[in-house]
Amino acid sequence: YQRWGNLHGATVALTLSRLSSQSGDALTAQRMLIQGTTAVERAGTAYLRASLALTRGAFYGTEGRFDNAEAALFEAAREFNVLGCLPASAITTLEQGRLAWRRGLYLSAGPLLERALLDFRALGQTPEINEIRRLRIEVDRHTVA
């Protein structure tokens, strides 16, 4: 039961941390990241380690620690691709596009968001598709300007 608890605790904490980062709640994001990290250390699967890297990348990106974010997202993308986990890989690509947008790298953000959009369409995940459309409007506004 302890392993099961750690697996589920890590999943919930990391998801809440990533979503809190996106919504601008840095305190909750950091708290959940700490909780998730502890649970991942105890449960330690490849998927959870990749999820931790994804969450760190999202958190660092919103904190303006762009180099750390990029390294963490690269690690997450590599691991999710090895595992063949398209949903997590698509989320990671979306986060990479979001990071490029935050950095003002609009020409890089566009193709990343487009790739994430194709993956989410294949998965039928409408909320993420809507988020990507919103981001694309911002990216396109800066690309044209």
N, C-alpha and C positions, 0 to 999 in steps of 0.2 A: 504493500500500500504506500510505503514511503516513496518509492520510485514513481509510482503513478501520480502521487501528489506533487512531486517535484516537476514531472513532465507537464502536468496541467497548470500548475502554478507558474511555471516559466512561460508557457504559451500565453496565459492571460496577462501576466505582468508585462511581457514584451509588447503584446498588442496594444495594451492600454498606454504604455510609454510612447509608442510610435504615434498613436492617434492623438495623444496629449501634445506631443511635439508639433503635429500638424495644426492643432487648434490654438497653439500659442501658450499652453499651460506648462511652462518649463519646470515648475516645481513638481507637479505630478509626474511629468515625464521623467525627471531625474529620480524621483522616489521609486517609480515602477521599474526603471532601468536597474537600479540597485537591487531591488527584490528579484527581478528576472535574472540578473547576473548570478546571484547566489543560487537560485534554483537550477540554472544551467550548469553551474559547477558541480552540483550534486547529481544531476541526471545525465549530463554530458553526451547527448547524441549529436551526430553530425548536423542533423536538421536544426536542432536547437542552437548549436554554435553558430550556424549560418544566420539563424533568426536573431541572435544576439548581435552579430555584426550588422545586420540590416537595421536593427533598432538603434544601435550606436551611431550608424551613419545618418539616420534621420534626426537623431538628437543633436549630434555635432553640427549638422547642416543648419538647423534652426538657431543654434548658438553662435553661428558665424565661424566655426572652426572647420573651415572648408577642406583643408588638406587631410585632417583626421577623418572627416565625413567621406571624402573620396576614397581613401584607403579602405575604410570599413565597408563601403558599398561595393567596392571592387572585390573584396574578400567574400562578401555575401553572394554576389552574382556568380562568382567562380564556383562556390560550393553548391548553390542551388542548381546550377547547370549540370554539375557532376551528378547530383542526386536525381536530376530529371524532373524537378518540381516546377512545372510551368506557372502555377498561381504565385508562388513565392518569387520566382524569377521575374514575373511581370511586375510585381510590387516593387522589387528592387530596381528594375528599369525605370519605373515611374519615379522612385526616389532619386535616381541618378539624374533624370530630367528635371526634377524639382530643384536639385542641387545646382545644376548648370544654370537654371533660371535665376536662382538666388545670387549666383556669382556674376550674373550679367553675360553669361556665355550663351546668348540666344540662338546662335547658329548651331551650337551643339545640343541645346535643349530640344529643339524641334525634332530632329531625327530620333532622339531617345523617347520623347513623348509619343511619336508616331509608332515606334516599335511596341511600346507598352500598350498603346491603343489597339493595335492588331492582336496582341496576346489577350487582352481583356475581352475583345469582341469574340475571339475564339472560345473563351471561357464563359461568355455570357454574363459578365459582371458589370451591370449597368452603373452602379454608383461610381466606380473607378472611371468608366468611360465618360461620365459627366464631369468628373474632376479634371480629366485630361483635356476635355474640350474647353473648360474654363481656363486652364493653364495655357493652352494653345492660343487663345485669344490674347493673353498677356504677352506671350512670346512673339506672336505675329505683330502686335502693336509696336514692340521694340525693334523688331527686325526691319520693318518698313520705315520707321522713323529715322 
